Amino acid sequence: MAIFERSVLGLDVGAHTLKAVELRVSPRSLEPGPFRVHPRVDASSPLAEHLQRFVAMHKLPMGHVATALPARQLSTRRLEFPFSDTRRLAQAIPFEIEAETPFRLDDIFVDWNLLRADKNQAVVSATLAKRSHVAELLGKLQEGGCDPHVIEAEGLVLANLAPVFRLEGTHLLVDIGHEKTTFCALFEGRPVLSHSIPVAGRAMTEAIASETGLAYEDAEQRKCEGGVLGRAGSAGSPGVTAILDRIAREAVRTLEAAEARQGAGPSFRDAKLTLLGGSARLDRIDEVLAKRTGLPTHRLRMPADAPHAKLVEGIDPVLFAPAIALALRLSGESVTKMNFRQGELAFRQDLTAFFGRELRPTVILAAVLAGLLVVSTITTIVLQHRREGRHEQAMTALYTAAFPDKQPVPAEPASALGGELRSARERAEFLGLYSDDRSALLLLAELSRTIPKDLEVRINEVAIDRNQIRLDVAAGGYEAADRLTAVLSANEAFRGAKVAGSIKTDSKTGGVSFDVSIPLVVDDEDGTAGDA
């Protein structure tokens, strides 16, 4: 089972049988489970007893169950609103229903399906049920060991079959059961109208028994064996034919009412009749109803190329159709969204079972993720520790190579190397080291030795930086400037000395003043930069 898969159960509570369809639902798949049927042989026995035996016999999963309120206990209204906001619709619909019915809101539950909506209008099909009917059904189910999540509307819930069985266009679903026949009109897959009449398979059996004098069980067997609707050379049962005539008339009326309720839309003349339910398997019933209504009629069937064709492999979808529709209500394929478990009757989740069942996959996944996080953290710490150890060894080797006389090596060689570097920089700045590691004092002494004593020049100012030496010179004439630059350039330390700017003449003394620039970094003959 996938980690996010859950089992959902559609429970069809019929007068003659109980039917259950289990589906396994996950975010990306819809898989079939067991299909179960349990006859209610003793109709006088309470529903709770039959349900208890049914659940115990087949070990049905009761975690997610959907069932339906009988159609005779429901009333549907078509409402129009000048807005389509879902929240506003939910607030307005109950008050509109109260205005159109003799019931108080405290006595009913209201739910609805959206039929049509655009920006400025919404058409909804609102259904109401009396609280007492919902409470009665819920009490019987809970007594039988079933606490359903959802109580849908019988008939309308059949619309969930549309996307799975590809019921496109206009359809009338006719569910011919044991005691009643339920109709559901669909326009483009949306349920518009639903109701039921108290005529179905049981009435057919009673008609046969009355006509032939057979016991009820024998009449039921004769009905199931076929021939009651007539064959070549034999007449059918008048009573069964009359019942089918009534069903056909009611089908046409239902489509006409649905067309009037729908307003502008498909005509009922374009509709198709789709038969389902146990009594829909009666031989030639589709032919008779098609002739009586003038509409294409066929039993419910799954297209061979449908995406969910495997849901009905090995079973009769006609018999299990209502239960399938209820199971689909709890899946991602659901069309209807109604639920009459509201207010004080709303479903209350058993947290113990929820945490034990629903959250078990989540807890397992969280534990796995937590374990992976712990392993990842420990691995990161170990790798970081090893990396720091290698860095520490490299720093120790560098410190030993740089300062072989300083032993032992400090506990933090990286910090010690940083300290030594800062100390060296401070000494360099204090001593003023320049080209060839000579200080400013050495450069001044070299200048003094280089300038001849017989050269009549006066150095007024000397400025030394990292790139050059600048001299402010006063001399007796222009010849002194040429000779000074020539003498300085002859010294390797002052190669490149030249007069910077113009030579100025002093009108008072008749001498000249000029600046001499001596680069400390000059270009070599090969074009590369080197120290002067």
N, C-alpha and C positions, 0 to 999 in steps of 0.2 A: 504494500500500500504506500502511495506517495505520502510525503511528510505532511502536506497540507490537504490531503484527501479526507472527505467525510462522507458518511452514509446518510442519505435522506430517504424518508419513507412516505409514500402517498397512500393514505388509508381511505378506501371507498366503502362506506358503511351502507350497504344495500339491505333491502327488506328480505331478500332471499339468500344472499351470500355476503361475506366479508372478503374484500380483495385488497391485497397490499402489493405495492411495487417498490422495490428498493433500487436506488440509483447511487452510484459512487461518483461524487462531484469533487472536482479540483479546479483550480483557476484556469487550466488549459484543457480539461477533458471532461467527458460525461460518459461514464461506463455503466452498462447494465448490471443489475444485481438479481437476486431471486425474485420471481413473480409467484405470489401465494394466493390461494383461494380457499375459503372455509365456509361450507354451507351452513345456513341457520335452519337445521332440520326441525327443531322445536321452536316455532315462531313465538310461543308464549313465554319462553325463557327470556330473562332480562338480557339486554345488550351486553352488560358488563360481564356476564358469565361466558358468553360466546367469545368476547374479546379476550378475556383471560386465557381461555383455552387456545385461542388462535395465537396469541403472543408466546405462550409457553411451548406450544407444539413446534413452532417454526423458529423460535428464538429470534423474534423480530427486533431490530435495533430501534429503540425508543428515544434516541438522542435528538433527532430532528424529524418531526412528524407534521404533516399537513393533512387536514381533513376538511369537510365542507358542511355548511348548514343547508338543510333541505330547501329547494327552490320555493316550495309553498309557503315557507316562513319568511320570504324576502319580498321586498317591493323596490322597484327601480324607477327612477325619474331621470329625464333628460333636462339638463340645466344649461343655460347660456350665461356667460359673464363678459363684460366689456374689458377684461384684462386676462392675462394668461400666467401671471406670476403664481408659482405653485404654493407659496406660503399664504398669499392672499386667498387663493381658492380654498385651501384647507380651513381657513377661518370663516369664509362666507358660506360654504356649502351646507353645514349643519343648520344655520339659521334660515337658509332658503328652504330646506327640507321641512323644518318646523312650521314655516308659513304655509306650506302646501299640504300638510298632513294633519290629522287630528291628534298626533302624538306629541308629547313633551320631550325635549331633548334628554331629560333625565331618565326617560323610559326606553330609549332606543340607542343603538350604535349606528353610525353612518360612516361609510367608506365609499370610494369612487375610483373610476377609471377615466383617464383622459381620452376623448374620442378625436378631437380636432383642436388645434391651437395655432394661432399666429400672433403677431405682435399686439393686436388690439382686441382679440377675442379668443374665448375658450369655450368648447363644448364638452361637457362631462356627462358620464352616466353614473349617477349617484344611487347607491343601494343602501337601504336601511333594514335593520333587524331589531326585534325587540330584545331587550337585555335578558328577559326571562327565558326566551328560547335559547339564547347563547349559553346562559348559566345551566339550563337543563341538559343540553348536549354535553357541555364540558364536564358536568358532574358524572354523567354516565361513562364517559371516556376515562376520567380519572379513577373511577371505581374499578374499571377494567384494567388499570395499570398503564394507561396511555395519557400523557400530558402534552397535547400538541402545541407546537410553536405557533401554528397558523390555523385559523378557522376561516376558510374561504367561502365564497358564494357558489353553491351548486349551480351548474349550468354555465355561468359566466367564466368559471375557472377552466372550462373546456377550451377557451381561446388559447391556452398554453400549448395546445396541440398544433396550432397553425404553423409556427416556424419550423417545427421538427418534421411534420408530415407534409410540408409545402402546400398548405391550404391557402392559395392565393386568390385574390378577387373577392367575390361575394359568395358566402357559404352559409348554409343552415345546417348546424349539427343537430342531429336527432338521436338522442340517447333513449333507446327503448329498453327499459329495465323490466323488473318483475311487477311492481305495483304502479309505476308511473312512467310517463314519457316526458323527457325534458328537452326543450328546444333552446338553442343558442344561435343568434344571428351574428355573423361576422362580416364586417366590411373592412377589407384590406388588413385582415388579421386582428382587428380590434373588436371586442365584444360590445354590441349595441343594445341587445335586448335578450332576456332569458325568462322563461316561465315553464311550468309543467302542468300536465293534466293527469288525473288519476286513472289512466287507462294504459295497459301495457300487456306483458306476457301472461300475467295471472288471469286477466279478463279473457284472453284468448283461450286459455285452458278451461276456464269455467264455461265458456260458450261451447266448446267441443264436448265437454261432459254433459251439458244440458241437451245438446242435439243428439248424442249417441247413447246416453244412459250409462256411460262408463264411469268408473270411479275416478276421483281427481288424479291419482297417480297414473292410472292407465291413460287418461286423457292427456296428461303432460307428456307421457312417452310417445303417444301418437303425434302430438304436435312437433316434438323434436325429431321424429323420424321423417317428417315431411309429408307433402301431399295435401295438407289442409287448405292450401290456396289453389288447388286444382292442378291437374296435369292433362296431358293429351288423353282424351276419352274418359275423363273423370271430372266431376264437379267438386269444387272446394267447399269449405265450411262457410255458410252464410254469416255466422256470427263473427268469425275471424275477419272475413271480408268487410263487414260493417265496422269493426274496430279499426281496420286499416284505413277505411274511408274517413273516419273521424280524425285519425292522425294526419292524413293527407290534408283535410280541410284546415286543421289547426296549423299545419306547416305553412300553408298559403297565407293564413291570417297573420301568422307571426312575421312573415317576410313583409307583408303590407304594413304592419304596425312599425316594423323596424325601418322601413323606407320612409314612412311619415316622420318618425322620430329623428332619423338621420338628416332629413332635409335634402338639400342638393347633394346628389351622389348617385351611386349605381342603382339601377332598377332591380326589383326582386325578380323580374323575368329573366335576368341574367344569372340568377343564383344557381348553385349546385347543392343538392341534398347529400349529406354525408351521414351514413347510418353507423351507429355504434351502440354498445350495450348488449347484454346477453340475448335478448329477444330479437336483436337485429340479425342474428344468424339463421332465422327462420327461412326455410327454402322459398325462393322466388319473391321474397318480401321487397327486394329492391326493384324488381320488374313491376310489381303491383303499384308501389308508391310512385314510380316514375310515370306510369300510365295515369294515375289519379291526379298528379300535380302538374304534369306536363314539363317537368324539370329533370335534368340529368341527375340520376341517383346511383350511388354506389356505396358499398361498405368502406369503412376507413381502411386505408392501406398505406404502407410505407413505400415511397418510390425507391427503386433499386439503387439509384445513384445518389440518394440523400446522404448528407454527411453523418447522420446518426442512424443509419439503417440497421446497425448492429443492436440497437436498443430493443428491437422486437424479434430478433432471431429466435426461432423455436417456440414462439407463443402467438396467440391470436390477439392482435391489437384491438379488434372490435370488442372483445370481452373486457380487456383491461384498460381501455381508453380513459375512463374517468380517473382511475388510480394513477395512470401515467401522467395525466394532466396535473394532478395534485402533487406528485413527486417533482415534476418540472417547476412547480411554483417555488420550490426551494433551491432552484438551480439558476445559473446565469441565463437560461433560455426562457425565463418567465416573461409573459406578456401582462398578466394581471398582477396587481400589487395589494389587493384588499386583504384585510385581516380584521375579523370581528372580535378578536381577543383584545379588548381595549379597557381602559379605566381600571376598575378594581379586578377585572377578569384578565388583565394582561398577563402574559407569560412571565413567570419569575424564575430566573436561572438558578439552579442549584450550584452554588459556587464550588462546593466540594467536588461535585462531579465535573464541573467545568474545568477547574484547575487540574483535575486528574485525567480528564479525557481530551479537552480542547487545547489546553496549553501544554500538554506533554511534548508535542513536537517542538514548540517554541522553547520550552525549558531545555530540551536536549540540545537544540541549536545554540542557545545562549551559553550552555555549559561548554560546548565544543569551542565556541568563539572565545570564551574566557580562558580555556586551556591554551588555545593558540596564542592569545595575548600574553599569558604568563611565559610561555616558551619563547616567544619573540623578545620579550623584555629581558629575560635571563640571557639569551643569546647575544643581544645587543650589548649588555653590560660586560659579558665575557670578552667579546671582540674589542670593545672600547678599552678594556683593561689591558689586553694584549698589545693593542696599538700604542697605548701610552707607555707600556714597558719598553717597546722597541724605540720609541722616541727618546725615552730616558737614557737608554743605552747609547744612542747616537750622540746625545748631548754630552754624555760622560766622555766618549771618545774624542769629541771636538775639544772639550775643555782640557783633556790630558795632552792633546797635540798642541794646543795653543799655549798652555802654561805647564810645561813638564816639570818645572821646579816647585810647583805648588801642590803639595801632597799633605793630607789625603784630599781626594776630590770631594767637594761639598755635596751635601745630601740632595740639593736641588741645583744641578749644574746649569740648567737653562737660566735660572735667576742669577747665578754667579757670573755667567757669560755676559748677561745684560749689564750687570754692575761694572764689570771690567771695561766694557765698551763705553759706558757713560764716563768712567774715570779717564779713559784715553782721550775722549773728546774734550773733556774739561781741561786736561793738560795741554792739548793742542791749541785750544783757544787762548789759554793763558800765555803760552810761549810764543804764539803767533807764527806758526810754522807755515812756510810757503813753498816755493819751488825747491826741489831737491832737499826737502826737510830742513831748509835754512830759515832761521828766524829773522825778524825785522832788524835786529841788532847786527846779525852777520851781513845782511844786505847793505846796511849803512856803512859798515866797516869796509866792505868790498868797494862801495862807491868812493869812499875816501882814498883808498889805495889806487884806484883806477884813474882818478882825475889828477893830472900833473900839477905840481906846485907852481909852475911858471905860467899856468893858464889862469888869466885874470878873470875869474867868474865868482859870483857870490850866489850860494844856494839859499834862497829865502825860505823855501818850504818844501818838505818832502812828504808825499802821501803814498802809502803802500796798501794795496788790497790783494785779493787773491789773483787778480788778473794782470795787474800792471803796477809800475812805480811811476809816479808823476812828480817832476821837479819844477819848481818855480825859480827861474835863473835870471840874474842880472849880470850883464857883461859890458865891456868897453866898446865893442863893435860887432859887426856881422861876422867877422872872421872867427871870433870866439865861439859863436853858435855852431859854425861848421866843424871847427876843431873838436868841440865838446862831444858832438854826436858821433864823430869819427872815432874818438878815443873810446867812448863807451861801447860802440858797436864792435870794437876790436876784442873786447872781453866777452867770452862765451856766455857769461851769466847775464850780460846786458845786450845780447845780440838783438838787433831790431830797434835800437834806440833812434828816435827821430824827433824833430821839432814838431810840436803839436800846435796848430793854429798859425797865426801870423807873428812876426817879430815887430815889437813896438819900440819906437824911438822916444827917449826921454829928452824933451827940449831943454830942460834945466841943466842936466849933467852932460848931455851929448852922448850918453850910453844907450844901450838897448836892453829890453826885457823879453823873455820868451819862456814857453813851457816845453819841457822835454818829456816824451812818453816812452817808457821802457816796458814792453810786454813781458810778462812772466811766462806766457804760453804762446809760442809762435809756431807757424807752419814749417815743417821740414821740407827738404827739397822734393820728397816724393808726394807732398801734398797732405800728409797726415799731421795732426797736431801733436806737439811735444812740449816738454817743459823747457823753459829758457835756461 
